[in-house]
Every structure is written in structure tokens, then in C-alpha cells.
Amino acid sequence: MEALAKPQRQMVRLRGRSYVAFVFVPTVPIQDWLQEIDATIARSPGFFAGRPVVVDLASVDLSQAGISHLLASLQDRNIRVLGIEGVEEARLTPVMPPLLSGGRSCVIEPTAPKKPEVKPEKPPTSLLLEVPVRSGQTIIFPEGDVTILGSVGSGAEVVAGGSIHIYGALRGRAMAGVNGHASARIYCQKIEAELLAIDGFYQTADDIDEALRGRPAQAWLQGNTMRITALN
């Protein structure tokens, strides 16, 4: 008969880990001490957030009911009490945090609130032209949209990093989204363009549907295809 092998005993693995806990030392009157806690929370709402807290009752003589009220008051302020020290165990109930001992003091330095970063004022991201763009003129604005209240003449050119809005006839060339802005669009009140381009995709006058000529229109990219449709 073969001897049965004894099952191996599973070893329990223990690891040490330490956490820094705030030690609250209440003083009487307790209500005044709680007001100091409230003032700290008002100055820094996240100061006690997620931090374990130990309550040291060595300097006060609280009854079991008084300790229970103090713990409830801290819980109302979202302060988590990890344990209690400095009091006889007989004054604690089973629902209270456990009695702790052996804690060592250390210094906790509150983190100074960061000063808000002053960002330099950004330049405008759009260009407004209240005059027509005449033949031979070139308007280049790579930072954003270009809006023209007049027309863009034949032989003129408008280049924009964003969209181009023309509240007149577009007879020249309009190139939008030149810095890789594929969602840029070209709008005009009357399309008679020599060339439309968005993010490197373009159509010449011969590519534009004859039915759209002279009408309000918009152009945009749909994937790798430029779409040109009438504006109602």
C-alpha cells in the first residue's frame, strides 16, 4: 500500500506598510475645536481628503457618549478616523474605531496651494476684413478663420489656417485649413472660384458643378473628398 502524501501547508504572506496619519488632539470646548477644523477645511477643502486620522483623547475627559458624538461630528465632515488612542478601552464601543498604541510622531507639512498660472493673452484667432480683396492681393492668416465682408476678385488669394467666410462673390482662390485643419470649411455668398482647397485637397473651376455657379455655397472635406453644396 502506498503512503498518502501530506498536503503542503499554505504559508500566509505578511507585508509591512506604513501610512502617515493625522493625529487629532481635541480640546474643550469641543465645539470650538470643531470650528477650527471647519476653518481648516474652508481654507483647504482637500486637506483631509483620503487621509487616515487618529484621535488622541489623552487631553480630554470624554464619556462614551461624548466620544461617540465627537466621532459622528468628524464623520459629518468626511473625516475618516482610523483609530483612537489615549483613552481606556472600556470607554469604546464595538462600533467605534479600534484603540491604537505605539504610534510615533512625525512632522506633516501642508502643501502650499499652487498659485494660479498667469497665461499670456492669446492673439485673436480670426481675421475680419471689411474691404474686398482685389485682384493680385493675397491674404494669409495661418492662425485661424478669415472673414471677408466683400468679394474676392479674380486673381486674388485667401489663405487661412481655419475656415474662410466670404460675404460676397468668390472669384479668386480660397485655401482653408492649411495647417492640417481638415474640418475647416469655405463659405461664400456667390461661388465663381478659380480654386478651392482644404487641408491640401483642392478643386479647380472646372471641377465645380456648373449648377452651383453664382449661388451661395460651402465646401468641406468628407474623408479625402471635397464636397461643394449650395447654401440655402
DRENDOPA-714890 format. One record per residue (C-alpha): residue in one letter; x, y, z. Coordinates in pm, 1 decimal. Layout:
<lumdrens>
{lumdren 'A',{X,Y,Z}};
...
</lumdrens>
This chain:
<lumdrens>
{lumdren 'M',{0.0,0.0,0.0}};
{lumdren 'E',{134.4,342.1,-95.4}};
{lumdren 'A',{155.2,610.2,174.9}};
{lumdren 'L',{-65.1,914.6,115.3}};
{lumdren 'A',{128.3,1236.5,64.0}};
{lumdren 'K',{54.1,1502.7,323.1}};
{lumdren 'P',{-91.0,1823.7,175.3}};
{lumdren 'Q',{152.9,2107.5,195.5}};
{lumdren 'R',{55.8,2387.8,431.7}};
{lumdren 'Q',{-9.2,2717.9,258.7}};
{lumdren 'M',{208.3,2988.2,412.5}};
{lumdren 'V',{48.5,3319.9,498.9}};
{lumdren 'R',{241.0,3604.5,345.9}};
{lumdren 'L',{264.5,3917.8,556.3}};
{lumdren 'R',{382.5,4253.6,436.4}};
{lumdren 'G',{452.4,4573.0,622.9}};
{lumdren 'R',{326.4,4907.5,503.1}};
{lumdren 'S',{310.0,5239.8,682.1}};
{lumdren 'Y',{77.5,5533.1,630.6}};
{lumdren 'V',{107.2,5885.8,758.9}};
{lumdren 'A',{-197.5,5969.9,969.1}};
{lumdren 'F',{-310.3,6298.8,1114.7}};
{lumdren 'V',{-341.9,6285.4,1491.8}};
{lumdren 'F',{-627.4,6499.8,1615.8}};
{lumdren 'V',{-594.0,6616.0,1976.0}};
{lumdren 'P',{-933.8,6759.9,2071.1}};
{lumdren 'T',{-957.5,7027.7,2334.4}};
{lumdren 'V',{-1251.3,7159.9,2528.5}};
{lumdren 'P',{-1485.9,7309.4,2449.8}};
{lumdren 'I',{-1517.5,7054.2,2171.7}};
{lumdren 'Q',{-1744.1,7280.6,1967.5}};
{lumdren 'D',{-1472.6,7546.9,1943.9}};
{lumdren 'W',{-1220.8,7280.7,1843.8}};
{lumdren 'L',{-1456.4,7158.1,1570.9}};
{lumdren 'Q',{-1485.8,7515.1,1442.8}};
{lumdren 'E',{-1106.6,7520.8,1398.7}};
{lumdren 'I',{-1135.5,7200.5,1196.0}};
{lumdren 'D',{-1406.7,7367.5,985.3}};
{lumdren 'A',{-1182.0,7668.9,927.4}};
{lumdren 'T',{-900.2,7440.2,805.9}};
{lumdren 'I',{-1138.8,7265.0,566.5}};
{lumdren 'A',{-1267.2,7600.7,441.1}};
{lumdren 'R',{-912.3,7717.2,361.3}};
{lumdren 'S',{-814.9,7386.7,200.9}};
{lumdren 'P',{-1113.4,7163.5,117.6}};
{lumdren 'G',{-896.6,6867.6,21.0}};
{lumdren 'F',{-659.9,6886.2,318.3}};
{lumdren 'F',{-807.2,6584.1,499.0}};
{lumdren 'A',{-946.3,6407.7,191.2}};
{lumdren 'G',{-842.2,6042.4,185.2}};
{lumdren 'R',{-612.3,6087.8,487.1}};
{lumdren 'P',{-636.8,5847.2,782.5}};
{lumdren 'V',{-690.7,6020.4,1115.6}};
{lumdren 'V',{-616.3,5904.6,1468.5}};
{lumdren 'V',{-795.2,6079.2,1755.2}};
{lumdren 'D',{-586.5,6124.6,2070.9}};
{lumdren 'L',{-819.5,6167.7,2367.2}};
{lumdren 'A',{-548.0,6191.9,2631.9}};
{lumdren 'S',{-606.8,6563.7,2693.2}};
{lumdren 'V',{-984.4,6546.0,2736.5}};
{lumdren 'D',{-1210.5,6350.1,2966.5}};
{lumdren 'L',{-1499.6,6240.9,2748.0}};
{lumdren 'S',{-1768.4,5992.5,2832.9}};
{lumdren 'Q',{-1861.2,5714.9,2595.5}};
{lumdren 'A',{-2147.4,5930.4,2466.1}};
{lumdren 'G',{-1910.4,6225.4,2426.3}};
{lumdren 'I',{-1662.9,6015.7,2226.1}};
{lumdren 'S',{-1947.3,5888.3,2009.2}};
{lumdren 'H',{-2065.7,6245.8,1942.7}};
{lumdren 'L',{-1712.8,6356.9,1858.3}};
{lumdren 'L',{-1667.4,6071.5,1609.7}};
{lumdren 'A',{-2005.1,6146.7,1449.3}};
{lumdren 'S',{-1908.4,6513.9,1415.2}};
{lumdren 'L',{-1587.4,6419.3,1235.9}};
{lumdren 'Q',{-1772.1,6176.1,1011.9}};
{lumdren 'D',{-2012.8,6456.8,917.2}};
{lumdren 'R',{-1705.9,6645.2,793.0}};
{lumdren 'N',{-1595.1,6345.1,580.9}};
{lumdren 'I',{-1300.0,6282.7,812.5}};
{lumdren 'R',{-1215.3,5914.7,842.2}};
{lumdren 'V',{-1099.3,5807.8,1188.2}};
{lumdren 'L',{-860.8,5514.7,1164.3}};
{lumdren 'G',{-821.4,5460.5,1538.0}};
{lumdren 'I',{-832.8,5611.1,1885.2}};
{lumdren 'E',{-559.2,5644.1,2144.3}};
{lumdren 'G',{-517.2,5795.9,2488.5}};
{lumdren 'V',{-833.5,5650.6,2646.2}};
{lumdren 'E',{-935.2,5339.8,2837.9}};
{lumdren 'E',{-1067.8,5065.7,2614.5}};
{lumdren 'A',{-1374.9,5038.2,2837.3}};
{lumdren 'R',{-1498.4,5374.0,2707.2}};
{lumdren 'L',{-1510.0,5248.8,2348.8}};
{lumdren 'T',{-1792.1,5053.4,2193.4}};
{lumdren 'P',{-1754.1,4777.4,1930.8}};
{lumdren 'V',{-1871.1,5012.9,1655.8}};
{lumdren 'M',{-1603.5,5270.3,1730.6}};
{lumdren 'P',{-1259.5,5268.1,1566.4}};
{lumdren 'P',{-1011.6,5043.3,1746.6}};
{lumdren 'L',{-780.0,5151.1,2025.5}};
{lumdren 'L',{-429.7,5203.1,1888.8}};
{lumdren 'S',{-91.5,5226.0,2056.7}};
{lumdren 'G',{270.8,5252.3,1956.9}};
{lumdren 'G',{235.7,5539.1,1714.4}};
{lumdren 'R',{544.8,5752.5,1652.6}};
{lumdren 'S',{536.3,6123.3,1589.5}};
{lumdren 'C',{643.5,6281.5,1264.8}};
{lumdren 'V',{608.6,6623.2,1106.7}};
{lumdren 'I',{342.6,6683.0,843.4}};
{lumdren 'E',{395.1,6990.7,633.7}};
{lumdren 'P',{84.9,7106.3,449.3}};
{lumdren 'T',{136.4,7158.3,81.7}};
{lumdren 'A',{116.9,7523.4,-8.9}};
{lumdren 'P',{-161.2,7594.1,-256.9}};
{lumdren 'K',{-30.3,7649.2,-604.5}};
{lumdren 'K',{-56.3,7997.9,-738.5}};
{lumdren 'P',{-274.5,8020.2,-1047.2}};
{lumdren 'E',{-60.0,8029.6,-1356.4}};
{lumdren 'V',{-90.1,8355.4,-1543.4}};
{lumdren 'K',{-118.5,8271.5,-1908.9}};
{lumdren 'P',{-33.2,8532.2,-2167.2}};
{lumdren 'E',{-327.2,8667.8,-2355.1}};
{lumdren 'K',{-371.8,8479.9,-2679.0}};
{lumdren 'P',{-388.0,8674.4,-3000.2}};
{lumdren 'P',{-719.8,8673.1,-3183.4}};
{lumdren 'T',{-781.3,8354.1,-3379.0}};
{lumdren 'S',{-981.7,8518.2,-3653.2}};
{lumdren 'L',{-925.1,8792.1,-3907.0}};
{lumdren 'L',{-1201.8,9023.5,-4025.7}};
{lumdren 'L',{-1164.9,9220.8,-4348.1}};
{lumdren 'E',{-1427.9,9485.6,-4416.0}};
{lumdren 'V',{-1298.4,9561.5,-4765.1}};
{lumdren 'P',{-1291.0,9345.8,-5079.6}};
{lumdren 'V',{-979.0,9150.9,-5170.0}};
{lumdren 'R',{-885.5,9278.6,-5513.8}};
{lumdren 'S',{-714.9,9101.5,-5799.6}};
{lumdren 'G',{-345.9,9038.4,-5727.0}};
{lumdren 'Q',{-386.2,9067.8,-5348.7}};
{lumdren 'T',{-300.8,8778.9,-5116.2}};
{lumdren 'I',{-436.8,8743.7,-4764.3}};
{lumdren 'I',{-254.3,8492.3,-4542.6}};
{lumdren 'F',{-375.1,8420.1,-4187.7}};
{lumdren 'P',{-248.7,8078.2,-4069.5}};
{lumdren 'E',{-367.5,8132.2,-3709.4}};
{lumdren 'G',{-741.4,8088.6,-3767.4}};
{lumdren 'D',{-1052.8,8187.1,-3959.9}};
{lumdren 'V',{-1075.0,8465.5,-4215.3}};
{lumdren 'T',{-1398.7,8655.6,-4267.5}};
{lumdren 'I',{-1435.3,8893.3,-4563.0}};
{lumdren 'L',{-1737.2,9121.1,-4580.9}};
{lumdren 'G',{-1681.9,9192.2,-4950.2}};
{lumdren 'S',{-1585.4,8988.9,-5252.7}};
{lumdren 'V',{-1261.1,8817.9,-5352.5}};
{lumdren 'G',{-1165.8,8921.0,-5702.8}};
{lumdren 'S',{-1030.6,8705.6,-5982.1}};
{lumdren 'G',{-657.3,8651.2,-5930.0}};
{lumdren 'A',{-681.8,8723.3,-5556.9}};
{lumdren 'E',{-591.6,8463.3,-5297.1}};
{lumdren 'V',{-706.1,8398.3,-4940.8}};
{lumdren 'V',{-512.3,8151.4,-4724.5}};
{lumdren 'A',{-635.6,8060.5,-4375.2}};
{lumdren 'G',{-542.9,7813.9,-4103.7}};
{lumdren 'G',{-913.6,7778.9,-4022.2}};
{lumdren 'S',{-1229.1,7838.3,-4223.3}};
{lumdren 'I',{-1292.9,8111.8,-4478.7}};
{lumdren 'H',{-1616.7,8311.1,-4478.2}};
{lumdren 'I',{-1685.2,8539.2,-4775.2}};
{lumdren 'Y',{-1997.4,8755.9,-4767.1}};
{lumdren 'G',{-1962.9,8840.3,-5134.3}};
{lumdren 'A',{-1853.9,8669.3,-5454.0}};
{lumdren 'L',{-1556.8,8434.5,-5451.9}};
{lumdren 'R',{-1389.8,8467.5,-5789.9}};
{lumdren 'G',{-1028.4,8403.8,-5687.1}};
{lumdren 'R',{-862.5,8128.6,-5486.9}};
{lumdren 'A',{-954.8,8022.9,-5131.2}};
{lumdren 'M',{-736.7,7780.8,-4934.6}};
{lumdren 'A',{-860.3,7684.6,-4587.2}};
{lumdren 'G',{-714.7,7457.5,-4316.6}};
{lumdren 'V',{-361.3,7499.9,-4447.8}};
{lumdren 'N',{-207.8,7385.1,-4117.0}};
{lumdren 'G',{-375.5,7045.2,-4126.9}};
{lumdren 'H',{-718.4,7159.7,-4012.1}};
{lumdren 'A',{-928.5,6907.9,-4207.3}};
{lumdren 'S',{-1257.6,7025.8,-4053.3}};
{lumdren 'A',{-1217.1,7377.4,-4194.4}};
{lumdren 'R',{-1477.6,7496.7,-4442.6}};
{lumdren 'I',{-1516.1,7758.3,-4710.9}};
{lumdren 'Y',{-1836.0,7962.2,-4725.6}};
{lumdren 'C',{-1920.7,8221.6,-4986.7}};
{lumdren 'Q',{-2226.4,8414.3,-5096.9}};
{lumdren 'K',{-2156.4,8361.3,-5465.0}};
{lumdren 'I',{-1927.1,8087.2,-5587.4}};
{lumdren 'E',{-1726.4,8160.4,-5901.5}};
{lumdren 'A',{-1395.6,8037.7,-5761.5}};
{lumdren 'E',{-1082.0,7966.7,-5957.9}};
{lumdren 'L',{-967.2,7720.6,-5693.6}};
{lumdren 'L',{-1088.7,7584.4,-5360.8}};
{lumdren 'A',{-853.0,7397.6,-5127.8}};
{lumdren 'I',{-896.2,7248.7,-4779.8}};
{lumdren 'D',{-608.9,7078.6,-4596.3}};
{lumdren 'G',{-429.3,7009.8,-4924.4}};
{lumdren 'F',{-729.7,6876.2,-5117.4}};
{lumdren 'Y',{-843.3,7108.4,-5395.1}};
{lumdren 'Q',{-1084.1,7156.3,-5680.8}};
{lumdren 'T',{-1039.3,7395.2,-5971.4}};
{lumdren 'A',{-1305.7,7592.1,-6152.0}};
{lumdren 'D',{-1352.6,7307.0,-6399.3}};
{lumdren 'D',{-1434.0,7066.0,-6114.3}};
{lumdren 'I',{-1712.1,7278.8,-5965.7}};
{lumdren 'D',{-2064.4,7181.2,-6068.2}};
{lumdren 'E',{-2198.5,7433.6,-6317.0}};
{lumdren 'A',{-2533.5,7431.2,-6138.2}};
{lumdren 'L',{-2367.4,7583.1,-5829.3}};
{lumdren 'R',{-2209.7,7879.4,-6005.6}};
{lumdren 'G',{-2330.2,8213.5,-5886.5}};
{lumdren 'R',{-2506.0,8063.2,-5585.9}};
{lumdren 'P',{-2427.8,8066.2,-5212.7}};
{lumdren 'A',{-2218.6,7759.0,-5142.7}};
{lumdren 'Q',{-1998.5,7584.2,-4892.4}};
{lumdren 'A',{-1709.8,7342.4,-4933.9}};
{lumdren 'W',{-1580.1,7087.7,-4683.1}};
{lumdren 'L',{-1393.1,6760.4,-4666.6}};
{lumdren 'Q',{-1568.4,6428.8,-4639.3}};
{lumdren 'G',{-1280.9,6188.2,-4590.5}};
{lumdren 'N',{-1046.3,6250.0,-4881.3}};
{lumdren 'T',{-1314.4,6404.7,-5099.0}};
{lumdren 'M',{-1407.1,6770.9,-5118.1}};
{lumdren 'R',{-1782.5,6829.6,-5117.6}};
{lumdren 'I',{-1934.9,7151.3,-5252.4}};
{lumdren 'T',{-2303.7,7214.1,-5193.9}};
{lumdren 'A',{-2541.3,7506.4,-5218.6}};
{lumdren 'L',{-2630.2,7707.6,-4909.8}};
{lumdren 'N',{-2999.4,7759.7,-4866.7}};
</lumdrens>
